[in-house]
Amino acid sequence: MALVAGIDSSTQSCKVVIRDAATGALMRTGSAPHPHGTEVDPDAWWEALLAAIGEAGGLEDVSALAISGQQHGMVALDAAGQVIRDALLWNDTRSAPAAAALISELGSLRGTGPDDGARVWAESTGTVPVASLTVTKLRWLADAEPENAARVAAVALPHDWLTWRLLGGPAVGLEALTTDRSDASGTGYLDPSTSEYDREILSLALRRDTGEVIPPRVLGPAEPAGVTPDQRGGDGGTHPASSAIPGGIVLGPGCGDNAGAALGLGMVPGDVTLSFGTSGVVSAVTSRPVRDPSGLVTGFADATGNYLPLAVTLNGAQVLDAVRTLLGVGHADFDRLALAAEPGAGGLTLVPYFQGERTPNLPEASGSLLGMTLANTTRENLARAAVEGLLALLADGLDAVAAQGVPVERVRLIGGAARSRALQQIAPTVLGRQVLVPEPGEYVADGAARQAAWVLTGNLPEWETSPAAVVDGRAAPEVRARYGARAGLYARRR
């Protein structure tokens, strides 16, 4: 029986699942936390990876491994392979001005002028820059830390860097850096339809010639990144909570976390998933690239050779956590309060831009609670307004994806907040459609494990997916209408 490992190196933690390559049966798991913040020393990811592997019982009996990681994070490396500065994560919004500048500059360079920038970016890379993308962080680095920008010899994403460390890191050289279409398509300087980097955009971002900069080699969906050397006794070979990384493990290309979840769920064209985690994500699988000049939908690639159009929000499960903490209740009591209120929360609307927002692109926004009266300002209505506001935020993303001609046949709810009974029951009211709620699982890590089995055997395994509960409900279109009007107040003020 061959075993494979799937790793989810997310914003908050590192999770490891070890599964039977043929059947997908779960054998054991492990996890370790990541530090909080929007910039992190990548060595913290490596330490957490080793700790999570140790908790999962080590890799001595594992034949293949793949890593799915948080997207967009900028890991800048110098010529010796050393990290130049802490990695800027996807949720670091300091590069918002850089995004605006890059849009206008490419419009002038390749289009009819600055106002043509969004169209040019969408046609060139499938995305219009926002603060979360790697390309904007490189421009921020060039402007804020020019000495560091001048040292950049390679740029890696979190999963690229971890895979490279498993191969030996600086000892094997920058030329050993690899990535995959799904994660690389989120940099802002790769065309997912060709899998080719756009050197002109990379140079534009760093404000210098990047002919000597090494971007990771883009691997095919089942192309191995290499094989682990025996590192026991060497760099990363010992750790108090982990056994050594054994040699001879085949490494998959890895993928971005959203592509990993799609692979773990077995998504096919027509499937749409709403993920309620640290961020909110609307994702779909299509056979053709999506290029949205409005920037609401990013035209990423998936991990199988298809495409993965996404609408991503900065605000996710923390919206419910913040209101639950304010009310001083646990998860069960929060659900009870929200479900005790009528649809529409008595006219109370929460616009949940707590951390700024990406969809719509309002990085400096803040949340608003609107429509308060003496009659409707109750604990029940506040809880329901939080759930309805979060769902309405992602419903706007769902509409944006559908507007690009993406078929929407089945809608799944996943992520930590999707375990909320209130969110499940209220979702059809806000979305206006039936939803499926799979059993809670580590779908990102499962997708990475499925990829590892694909690389090991040469065939993408058809593992049985978890059953999903079907939730119906009567739509309340007035909830979306009121939310849309009140969310628009902030955009108009801006």
C-alpha positions in Angstrom: 0.0 0.0 0.0 1.6 3.3 -1.2 1.0 6.3 1.0 1.0 10.0 -0.1 1.1 13.2 1.9 -0.8 16.4 1.2 0.2 19.6 2.9 -1.9 22.8 3.3 0.4 25.7 4.2 -2.3 28.3 4.8 -2.2 31.8 6.3 -3.0 30.5 9.8 -1.4 27.0 10.0 0.2 24.1 8.3 -1.9 20.9 8.0 -0.7 17.5 6.9 -2.9 14.6 5.8 -1.5 11.1 4.9 -3.7 9.0 2.7 -3.7 5.7 0.8 -2.7 6.6 -2.8 -5.2 4.1 -4.3 -8.3 4.6 -2.2 -7.8 8.0 -0.5 -8.3 6.5 2.9 -7.1 8.8 5.6 -4.3 7.2 7.7 -3.2 10.1 10.0 -2.9 13.8 10.3 -0.9 16.6 11.9 -0.9 20.4 12.2 1.0 23.4 13.6 0.2 27.1 13.8 1.7 29.9 11.8 2.4 33.3 13.3 -0.2 36.1 12.9 0.3 39.1 10.8 0.5 40.2 7.1 4.3 39.7 6.8 6.1 36.6 8.0 9.6 35.1 8.1 9.3 32.1 5.7 11.4 30.1 8.2 8.2 30.0 10.4 6.4 28.1 7.6 9.3 25.6 7.5 9.3 25.1 11.2 5.5 24.6 11.2 5.8 22.1 8.3 8.3 20.0 10.2 6.2 20.2 13.4 3.1 19.1 11.5 4.9 16.3 9.8 6.1 15.1 13.2 2.6 15.2 14.7 1.4 13.2 11.7 3.9 10.4 12.5 6.7 11.3 10.1 7.1 10.5 6.4 9.2 7.3 6.6 6.4 5.3 4.8 5.3 8.1 2.4 6.1 7.7 -1.3 5.0 11.1 -2.6 4.1 14.5 -1.3 2.6 17.8 -2.6 2.1 21.2 -1.0 -0.8 23.5 -1.5 -0.2 27.0 -0.2 -1.6 30.4 0.4 -1.4 32.4 -2.8 0.3 35.6 -3.7 2.8 35.8 -0.9 6.1 37.5 -2.0 9.2 35.5 -1.0 12.2 37.6 -2.4 15.5 35.7 -2.6 19.0 36.9 -3.2 21.6 35.3 -5.4 22.6 32.9 -2.6 19.1 31.8 -2.1 18.6 33.7 1.2 15.4 35.4 2.0 15.9 39.2 1.6 13.0 40.3 3.9 9.9 38.9 5.6 7.4 37.7 3.0 4.4 40.0 2.4 1.2 38.0 2.5 -1.9 38.2 0.3 -3.7 40.2 3.0 -1.1 42.9 3.3 -2.7 46.0 1.6 0.2 48.4 1.8 0.7 47.9 -2.0 -2.7 49.3 -2.9 -1.2 52.5 -4.4 1.2 50.3 -6.4 -1.7 48.4 -7.9 -3.2 51.6 -9.2 0.1 52.8 -10.6 0.8 49.6 -12.4 -2.7 49.5 -14.0 -2.2 53.0 -15.5 1.5 52.4 -16.5 0.8 49.2 -18.5 -2.2 50.9 -20.1 0.2 53.6 -21.4 2.8 51.1 -22.4 0.7 48.6 -24.3 -2.7 50.2 -24.7 -4.2 53.6 -25.6 -3.3 55.3 -22.4 -3.6 55.0 -18.6 -7.4 54.5 -18.7 -6.9 51.4 -20.9 -4.8 49.7 -18.2 -7.5 47.3 -16.8 -8.3 45.9 -20.2 -4.6 45.4 -21.1 -3.9 43.7 -17.7 -6.9 41.3 -18.2 -5.8 40.4 -21.7 -2.1 39.9 -20.7 -2.4 38.0 -17.4 -6.1 37.3 -16.8 -6.1 39.6 -13.7 -6.3 43.3 -12.9 -3.9 44.2 -10.1 -5.1 44.6 -6.6 -3.1 44.9 -3.4 -3.1 41.1 -2.8 -1.2 40.1 -6.0 2.5 39.4 -5.9 3.2 41.9 -8.7 2.0 44.8 -6.6 4.2 43.8 -3.7 7.2 43.8 -5.9 6.4 47.4 -7.0 6.0 48.3 -3.3 9.4 46.8 -2.6 11.0 48.7 -5.5 9.6 52.0 -4.1 9.8 51.5 -0.3 13.0 49.3 -0.1 15.0 49.9 -3.3 18.1 48.4 -1.8 16.3 45.2 -1.2 14.6 45.3 -4.6 18.1 45.6 -6.2 19.1 42.3 -4.5 16.2 40.2 -5.8 17.5 37.3 -7.8 14.4 35.1 -7.6 10.8 35.5 -6.5 9.0 32.5 -5.1 5.5 31.9 -3.7 5.0 30.2 -0.3 4.4 26.8 -1.8 7.3 27.2 -4.2 9.6 28.1 -1.4 8.6 25.1 0.8 8.9 22.6 -2.1 12.4 24.1 -2.8 13.4 23.7 0.8 12.3 20.0 0.7 14.6 19.6 -2.4 17.5 21.1 -0.5 17.0 24.9 -0.6 20.0 27.1 -1.2 22.2 24.0 -1.6 20.5 23.1 -4.9 20.5 26.6 -6.3 17.8 29.0 -7.5 17.5 27.1 -10.8 15.7 24.3 -8.8 12.8 26.5 -7.9 9.5 25.2 -9.4 5.8 26.2 -9.3 2.6 25.3 -11.0 0.1 27.1 -13.3 -2.5 27.6 -10.5 -0.3 29.5 -8.1 1.8 31.2 -10.7 -1.3 32.6 -12.3 -1.9 34.6 -9.2 1.4 36.5 -9.4 0.1 39.0 -11.9 3.0 38.4 -14.3 2.1 35.0 -15.9 -0.5 34.3 -18.6 -2.4 31.2 -17.5 -3.4 30.3 -21.1 0.3 29.9 -22.1 2.0 29.3 -18.8 4.6 31.9 -19.8 6.0 34.7 -17.6 5.6 38.2 -18.8 9.1 39.6 -18.3 8.1 43.1 -19.3 5.6 43.2 -16.5 8.1 41.8 -14.0 10.6 44.5 -15.0 7.9 47.1 -14.8 7.0 46.0 -11.2 10.7 46.0 -10.0 11.6 49.1 -11.9 14.7 47.4 -13.4 15.7 44.9 -16.0 14.9 41.4 -14.7 16.6 39.3 -17.3 18.8 37.8 -14.6 15.8 37.2 -12.1 14.8 33.6 -11.9 11.1 32.9 -11.6 10.2 29.3 -10.7 9.9 26.9 -13.5 6.2 26.2 -14.2 5.5 22.4 -14.0 2.6 20.5 -15.6 -0.3 19.2 -13.5 1.4 15.8 -12.8 5.0 16.7 -13.4 7.3 16.0 -10.4 9.3 18.8 -8.9 12.0 16.3 -7.9 12.9 13.9 -5.1 13.8 14.7 -1.6 17.5 14.1 -0.7 18.3 12.5 2.6 18.5 15.6 4.9 18.9 13.8 8.2 21.7 15.5 10.1 21.7 18.4 7.6 19.7 21.6 7.1 16.2 21.0 8.4 17.0 17.4 9.3 16.2 17.6 12.9 13.4 19.2 14.8 12.1 18.6 18.4 8.6 17.8 17.1 9.5 16.0 13.9 11.5 13.1 12.5 13.9 14.0 9.6 12.7 14.4 6.1 13.6 11.1 4.5 15.2 10.9 1.1 13.5 9.4 -2.0 10.0 11.1 -1.6 8.6 12.2 -5.0 7.5 15.9 -4.8 4.5 17.0 -6.8 4.3 20.4 -8.4 2.0 21.7 -5.7 -0.7 24.3 -6.2 -2.4 27.4 -4.8 -4.8 26.7 -2.0 -8.0 27.4 -4.0 -6.8 25.0 -6.7 -6.0 22.5 -4.0 -9.5 22.8 -2.6 -11.0 22.3 -6.0 -8.9 19.2 -6.5 -9.9 17.9 -3.1 -13.6 18.4 -3.8 -13.4 16.9 -7.2 -14.8 20.0 -8.8 -15.7 19.9 -12.5 -17.2 22.5 -14.9 -20.5 23.7 -13.5 -19.4 23.4 -9.9 -19.0 26.6 -7.8 -17.6 26.6 -4.3 -18.1 29.4 -1.7 -15.3 29.1 0.8 -15.6 30.9 4.2 -12.2 30.9 5.7 -9.7 33.7 6.5 -10.8 35.2 3.2 -14.0 34.5 1.3 -13.6 32.8 -2.1 -16.0 32.1 -4.9 -14.3 29.6 -7.3 -15.5 27.7 -10.4 -13.8 25.3 -12.8 -14.0 26.1 -16.5 -12.4 24.8 -19.7 -11.7 28.2 -21.1 -9.7 31.2 -19.6 -11.7 34.1 -18.1 -10.4 37.7 -18.7 -12.5 40.2 -16.7 -11.4 43.8 -17.3 -13.6 45.0 -14.3 -11.1 43.1 -12.1 -13.9 41.5 -10.0 -13.1 38.1 -11.3 -9.5 36.9 -11.5 -8.7 34.5 -14.3 -6.5 31.9 -12.6 -5.6 28.4 -13.6 -6.6 25.2 -11.8 -4.4 22.3 -10.9 -5.6 19.9 -13.7 -5.1 21.9 -16.9 -8.4 23.8 -16.7 -9.1 27.3 -15.4 -10.2 28.5 -12.0 -11.9 31.9 -12.1 -12.2 33.4 -8.6 -13.8 36.3 -6.8 -12.0 36.8 -3.6 -12.9 38.9 -0.5 -10.5 40.0 2.2 -13.3 39.4 4.8 -14.4 35.9 5.7 -15.0 34.0 8.8 -13.7 36.8 11.1 -16.8 38.8 10.3 -18.9 36.2 12.3 -16.2 35.9 14.9 -16.1 39.6 15.5 -19.8 39.9 16.0 -20.0 36.7 18.1 -17.3 38.1 20.4 -19.2 41.4 20.6 -22.3 39.5 21.7 -20.3 37.5 24.2 -21.7 34.1 23.0 -20.3 30.8 21.7 -20.9 29.4 18.2 -24.1 27.5 19.1 -25.7 30.5 20.8 -24.7 32.8 18.0 -26.5 30.4 15.5 -29.5 30.4 17.7 -29.7 34.2 17.9 -29.2 34.6 14.1 -31.9 32.0 13.3 -34.3 33.6 15.7 -34.4 36.8 13.7 -36.5 37.3 10.5 -34.9 37.5 7.1 -33.6 41.0 6.6 -32.7 41.4 10.3 -35.5 43.9 10.8 -33.8 46.3 8.3 -30.4 46.1 9.9 -27.5 45.7 7.4 -23.9 44.9 8.1 -21.5 45.8 5.3 -18.5 43.7 6.4 -15.5 45.6 5.1 -13.6 45.1 8.4 -10.2 44.7 6.7 -10.8 46.8 3.7 -12.0 44.9 0.7 -10.7 43.3 -2.5 -14.0 42.5 -4.2 -15.0 45.3 -4.7 -11.5 46.9 -4.7 -11.7 49.1 -1.6 -8.5 48.4 0.3 -9.0 51.4 2.7 -12.7 50.7 3.5 -14.1 49.9 6.9 -17.2 48.1 8.0 -20.6 49.8 8.5 -23.7 48.9 10.5 -26.6 50.6 8.8 -30.4 51.0 9.3 -30.4 51.0 13.1 -33.6 51.9 15.0 -34.6 51.5 18.6 -36.8 48.6 17.5 -34.4 46.6 15.4 -31.2 47.0 17.3 -31.4 43.6 19.0 -28.9 40.8 19.6 -30.9 38.6 17.3 -30.9 41.1 14.4 -27.2 41.9 14.9 -26.3 38.2 14.6 -28.4 37.7 11.5 -27.1 40.9 9.9 -23.6 39.6 10.3 -24.5 36.3 8.5 -26.5 38.0 5.8 -23.8 40.6 5.2 -21.1 38.0 4.8 -23.3 35.9 2.5 -24.2 39.0 0.5 -20.6 39.9 0.0 -19.9 36.4 -1.5 -23.2 36.5 -3.4 -21.9 39.5 -5.3 -18.8 37.5 -6.1 -21.0 34.6 -7.3 -22.9 37.0 -9.6 -19.6 38.4 -11.0 -18.4 34.9 -11.8 -21.7 34.0 -13.5 -21.6 37.2 -15.5 -18.4 36.0 -17.2 -20.4 33.1 -18.7 -19.3 30.6 -16.2 -22.0 27.9 -15.7 -23.4 27.6 -12.1 -25.0 24.2 -11.6 -24.1 23.3 -8.1 -23.0 25.5 -5.2 -21.1 24.2 -2.3 -20.3 25.8 1.0 -16.9 25.0 2.7 -14.5 26.5 5.2 -14.5 27.1 8.9 -17.5 29.4 9.0 -19.5 27.0 6.7 -19.9 24.8 9.8 -22.2 27.5 11.2 -25.8 26.2 11.3 -27.0 29.8 10.8 -24.9 30.4 7.7 -26.0 27.1 6.2 -29.7 27.8 6.8 -29.6 31.4 5.8 -27.5 30.9 2.6 -30.4 29.9 0.3 -32.3 33.0 1.5 -29.5 35.3 0.4 -28.1 33.4 -2.6 -31.5 32.5 -4.0 -30.5 29.0 -4.7 -30.1 25.5 -3.1 -26.7 24.9 -1.6 -24.7 21.7 -0.8 -22.8 21.5 2.5 -20.1 18.7 2.4 -18.9 17.3 5.7 -16.1 19.4 7.2 -12.7 18.4 5.9 -9.2 19.5 5.0 -10.0 19.9 1.3 -6.9 21.9 0.5 -4.6 19.3 2.0 -6.7 16.5 0.4 -6.2 18.1 -3.0 -2.5 18.2 -2.5 -2.5 14.5 -1.5 -4.6 13.7 -4.6 -2.0 15.5 -6.7 0.8 13.6 -5.0 -1.0 10.3 -5.9 -1.4 11.5 -9.5 2.4 12.2 -9.8 3.2 8.9 -8.1 1.0 6.7 -10.3 0.6 8.7 -13.5 -3.2 8.7 -13.1 -5.5 11.2 -11.3 -7.2 9.0 -8.7 -11.0 9.0 -8.4 -11.2 9.1 -4.6 -14.7 9.0 -3.0 -15.7 12.5 -1.8 -17.6 13.2 1.4 -21.5 13.3 1.2 -23.1 16.7 1.2 -26.2 17.9 2.9 -28.7 19.7 0.7 -30.1 22.9 2.1 -33.2 24.6 0.5 -34.9 27.8 1.5 -37.1 30.6 0.2 -35.2 33.5 -1.4 -35.5 36.9 0.2 -34.3 39.3 -2.6 -35.0 42.3 -0.5 -31.9 41.3 1.6 -29.6 41.5 -1.4 -31.2 44.7 -2.6 -30.9 46.5 0.7 -27.3 45.3 1.1 -26.4 46.4 -2.4 -27.7 49.9 -1.8 -26.0 50.3 1.5 -22.7 48.8 0.4 -22.7 51.2 -2.5 -22.8 54.2 -0.2 -19.1 53.6 0.7 -18.0 53.1 -2.9 -19.8 56.4 -3.9 -18.2 58.3 -1.1 -14.8 57.0 -2.2 
